[in-house]
Amino acid sequence: MPWLFIRLKQLKWTVLFFCSAIFFLMMIPPSAEQPVVSVVDRPSAIYKGDKHVALTVNVDDSEKNAAKLAKLFIKHKITASFFVTSAWLEKHPKTTKLLVDRAFDIGVLLTDISDDREIEKEIASVQKILSGYHKEGTLYIRAAEDVGELPESTASHGYLTIQWSVDLAKQTPSDFIRHVEQGDIVLLNPEEDFRITEKWLSLLVKKEEAVSLSEMAGGETRIEYVP
C-alpha cells in the first residue's frame, strides 16, 4: 500500500532526526563559566587543578598586609584569590573596594567549622557586605586550617571548599619556584618580606601562568580533591 510506504519513510526520517539531535546535544561542551565539579556522597576540599597556578591569600581579622599584596599583584599584572572574614571586611572598606574594583576572586575564610549555623551566618555576612560593593554571589569557601572534608551545610548550597597544595609559610620561596607544578593552589604567606615576595613572583610568572580560581575551576579543567 503506497500510504503505508510513505508513513514508514516518514517514521524513518523522524527517528534519524531525533538520533542526530541527541548526538549533537551530547557533543556540546559545558559552559566555561560553570565549574565542572561532581559532588558524590560527602565531598572533599579541592586542593589542586591540572594546569597553571592559582595564588590565594587568607585574610583574617588581624591581617594588615592584604592591601600591599593586592597592589603588588596589580603592579605585576597577576591575579589572586582572597579568602576573607566578615570582621575583616568591616574593618577594611578601602581594601575591600580595591579587591572588588580590580575583580579579584573573593571567598569566605572560615575560622571555625564546628557549628553549621555559624558557618551559614558567616557566609551570609560576607555576602551581605560584598553586595554593598555590588559584588554578588560567593562560590568559594575555605577553612583556616587545612581540612579535607566539606561541611554538609556548605555543600548543600553549592559552595566549593578550596584548600591548597602549597603552603609558603612552610617552605622557602626558592624551593617553591624549583618544585612548583601545574595546577598548584598556593597559599601565600602575608608575613613574608615584600621584597622577597616580589622577587619570587617575578620568577614564577616566567615559569607558570598565574590564574584565578574561577579560571582554574572553570571549563573542563580537572580538579583533585583532598584524599
BELCORQUI-V446452 format. One record per run of one state. SS is the DSSP state (a for helix, b for strand, c for the rest). FROM is the first residue (numbers start at 0). LEN is the number of residues. If there is no record, write none. Layout:
SS | FROM | LEN
SS | FROM | LEN
This chain:
c | 0 | 1
a | 1 | 26
c | 27 | 16
b | 43 | 1
c | 44 | 1
b | 45 | 3
c | 48 | 4
b | 52 | 7
c | 59 | 6
a | 65 | 10
c | 75 | 5
b | 80 | 4
c | 84 | 1
a | 85 | 6
c | 91 | 1
a | 92 | 9
c | 101 | 3
b | 104 | 6
c | 110 | 5
a | 115 | 16
c | 131 | 8
b | 139 | 4
c | 143 | 5
b | 148 | 1
c | 149 | 2
a | 151 | 5
c | 156 | 3
b | 159 | 3
c | 162 | 3
b | 165 | 2
c | 167 | 5
a | 172 | 7
c | 179 | 4
b | 183 | 4
c | 187 | 6
a | 193 | 14
c | 207 | 2
b | 209 | 2
c | 211 | 1
a | 212 | 4
c | 216 | 7
b | 223 | 2
c | 225 | 2
